[in-house]
Amino acid sequence: MADQNKKPTIKNKEVIVDLFCLWLALTALSCAAINLHLTLNKLEQKKEEERT
């Protein structure tokens, strides 16, 4: 019985670690997307200023 009680806790920890890694990856991707968006906006503004 003791072994059966230990196995779910180990699985739960693995699931928590997997979810945390997934959250970190998604956070990093969203930050990269935001930075790319801001950089592209700055480049567009510079091009428009050069045209005028």
Secondary structure, DSSP 8 states (H G I E B T S, - for coil): -HHHHHHHHHHHHHHHHHHHHHHHHHHHHHHHHHHHHHHHHHHHHHHHHHH-
